[in-house]
């Protein structure tokens, strides 16, 4: 009998302590902003200022996207973005930004992206033109030329193994074959 009471009491404590922890974690606010995942092609083609000919300051919203490296870091005009960083970056140590890389979307549109100086040597050492990368960037502004982005992190995708490439080729072949049969009325 004593044993049952002890087990019941311990079960009761463990059961309700779980609720307390769960309610504490739900109530606590999150102070870190998560990066919003966006499609690079949409970012290039659809992010424009509200008023044509102007610049919308976005105040460093975090975005993440995937693209292909078209050009490694090169010097870029960066006076405007550095002024924005100094005035609005909320204590982030991003400036000075002086270089950028060119990325291409899966649909073939390209965009120049500023790169924080700490990443430049790593990019030059670890990436080559044609590499696919996942990028984390601050969206600083939007102009008629597209978004002004500052890359603060990246991850290189590993190239596909030959077996995966073969399976993609077979899949593409089968999809093309079924589309052609649909046009000719099938067999």
N, C-alpha and C positions, 0 to 999 in steps of 0.2 A: 504494500500500500504506500509506504513512504517513497519507495522507488518510483511509483507512478506519479506521485505528487511532484517529486523533484524533476522528473522528465517533463511533465506538463508545464511546470513553472519555467524551466529553461527554454522550452519550446515557445512559450508565451513571450519571454524576453527577446529571444532571437527573432521571432516573427514581427513584433512591434518595433524593434530596433531597425529592422529593414525598412519599415515604413517611414521612420524618422529620417533616415539617410536619404531615402528616395525623395521625400518632400523637401529636404534641405537642398538637394542638388537641383530640383526643379525651380525653386524660388530664386536661387542665386543668379544675378544678371551676368551676361557675358560681355566682357570689355573688348575682346579682340574681334575684329571684323573678319569674317571669312571671305575668301575670294569668290567672286561670282564667275561661274564657268560660262564662257561665251564661245560662239563659233567665230574663227578668225575672218572668214569671208564676210559674215554679217557685220563684224566689227569694221572692216574696211569699207564695205559698200553702204552701210546704213547709218553709221554714226556721223551725223552732221550737226552743225549748230542750229538752234531754233530759228535764227535770223540769218539769212544768207549774207556772207561778207563779214560776219562777226566771229568771235571766238567765245565759246562757252567754257568757263572754268569749272571743272568737275570736282576739285578738291580731293584728289588722290583716292579714288575708290579702287579697291583691289579687284583685278580681273585675272582669270586664267584661261589659256587657250593653247591650241596646238598648231604648229606650222613647220614649214621646211626652211632651213637656212639657205638664203640666196647670196648673202655677202657677209663676211666676218666684220668685226668692229672696224669702223672708219670714223675719222673726225667729222663732226656735224656742227652746223650752226646751233648753238644751244643757249644763247643769252636769254631768250624769252622763258624757256623751261627752267633755267636756273633761278630767274627772278621769282617764278611761281613757287619753286621749291623753298626759297628763302622766306617768302611771304606766307605760304599756306600749308606747308607740309607737316604741321603739328609735331615738330620735334624730331621727325625722321632725319637721319643723317645721310641724305642722298646726294647733296651737291658737293663738289661741282660735277655735273654731267657734261661730258664733252664728246662721247662717241656713241654710235648706234650701229645696229645690224639690220639687214633687210630680211624679212620673212615672207614666205609665200603661202597662201591658203591652198587647200586641196582643189579649189576651182581655178587657180592660177592668178589671183589678184595678189599684189605685193604691198608691203607696208614697211616703212622704216621705223624702228623702235629704239629709243634711247636706252643706254645700258649704264647702270651704276659702275663707277670706276673699279670697284673691288672685283667685279665679274669679268672685266675685260681680259686679264691674263689667263683666267680659267677657260674662257670661251676660245681664245686663240690657241690654247694648248689642247683642248678636248673636243672641239667641234671642227667639222669640215663642211664645205658647201654641199648641200644635199641632205644633211642630217635632219631628221625629224626631231623636234623638241617640244616639250610642254613648257610653257612660259607662265610665270607669275609676274604681273606688272601693275604699277599704279597708273590709273587713267587720270592724267593731269588736266588735259583740256581737249576740246573738240573744235576743229576749224573746218573750213571748206575742203581742206586737203585730207581730212580724216582725223582720227583720234591721235592725241599726243600721249604716248605710253612710255613709261620708264620701267624697264625690266630689272627686277631685283632678285630673281631666282629662275633657274631653268633645270630641266631634266632631259637628258638625251635618251631617245628611244633606241633600243637595240634593234639592229637590222633583223628582218625576218630570216629564219632558217630556210634552206632550200626547199624543205618539205612543205613549209607553210606557204611559200611562194608558189609551189606547184599546185597546192590545193586551191589557192586563190585564182590561179590561172584556169583550173578545171571548172571552178564555180562560175567564173566569168564566161568561159566557153559554153557552159550549159545554159546560162541565162541568155546569152546571145542567140544560141540555137533555138531556145523556146520562143524568143521574141520573133525570130524569123519564121518559125512555123505558124505563129499567130497571124502574121501578115499574109502568108500564102494560103491560109485556110487549113493548115495541118495536113496530115497524110491520110 
